[in-house]
């Protein structure tokens, strides 16, 4: 078991004032066996405007969500979540796997190029061993290169470019795992250390989800805090919103996870 202290903050600034801003955040650890949120605080502000009301809930994947709305004119949105999490993979319990994790999603549909690549992996039909081999192959295939892809890049596009960031590594891993008959899901969260949010994947075997981080070529273990899971990135961004106004947005985020 590990006790992890976390901090996650993000600031969105707009090029012009906006109004009627509705937003949905996934900035708190996902409730699950093996991941206990012991304490937490969430702070949200729109410049000097007070945040009057928030609604905490769950989405269809079981992720914690925080929804809010600001009607008044503003040019920024900032939020920060801090807290303590107990991670213990020995406490994981068996659960059913949704069929949605077995089939292609909009961002993980494989290309013919990926299908040919999969045929060369020499998978043995043992899900966890095969997942390990897929993770190693994806790590070797890619060059980590921020700016070469964006949040809308599909697995097929990133695979063809042979470069990308953690989101792309995870999408390609998921696509290859599902092609091999292994249920797999996308994970967004916070690994031990500091920097930006991270993405990895989990595969399901005999009722248990096992984490693999193809970007770092390691297992996603008790050093990782899960914020959200889904079929692909589109199901679990940390922030999503709509507003009225002619403006583009810029975003800066920071995370830190330390052992307590």
Phi, psi and omega in degrees: 000143177232139173262119185242129173260130185232154173220131178220121181225152180209145178228123175256127176243141183251146183289343176210163182294145179231164178223175177046055185267109175257137184218158177225124182248146168235075187245005178246148179305140181289132177291127180196155174297130183096354177220100183253122176276105186283317180205155178196159170224147176230129178237131180227135179215154175241077187065236179267000180281136178283145175271113190275320184214141178226153177233118178266138181204199178229143173269183186291350178260004179086009180278145176286132179237151173233118182249147178203174182207136176234115182278328187284161182293135179204164181233013177201157173223124178235141174216151180214136176236133176226157178170189181232134181234139171257121179250125181213100182293343177289344181267001177299141178243153180295141179215158178288153178256125177295138178301339182296340180274002181258347187238163179302143170247178186299330184258358183239014179293124184283154175264171176298325178298320179288323178297320177295319178300317181298323181294337182268358184281341179065045182291146189260356182086007174256109192309311184288323176294319180294321177299320177299316181293322178296316180300317179295321181292319178295317178300319181288330184288321189270153163249129181286116187214089177303141179096346180275344177224173175222186186293346180264359181289131180274168178300317182298318180294315180294320180299318180296322181285336182063025178208156180164200180237187187304323178302319182288319176302315182295317181297317180292317176303313181298315180300315181292322179295314180296324176299329180273005179084016181257118176300135183214148179223156180276143179230132172246136181186202187232112175273162177302135182124203179215159181142237181251166173299160187231161177230141175212198183219161173230144175243151184254130177213123178052041174089355183243140175266129180244133184268138176228134179246092182291338178294318183258000179056052178207173175280144173272099190249213184288358175274359184247137174253124180273124173269315185202153176231160178184185179292324177199187183305323184301338180274344190212049172292152180289336180213137175211141182197171175224151180207167174259132179141154178263093184206150169252161186239151173238147185225137173233131182229158178211141175222153176212132176231127180229149174283131182273000000 
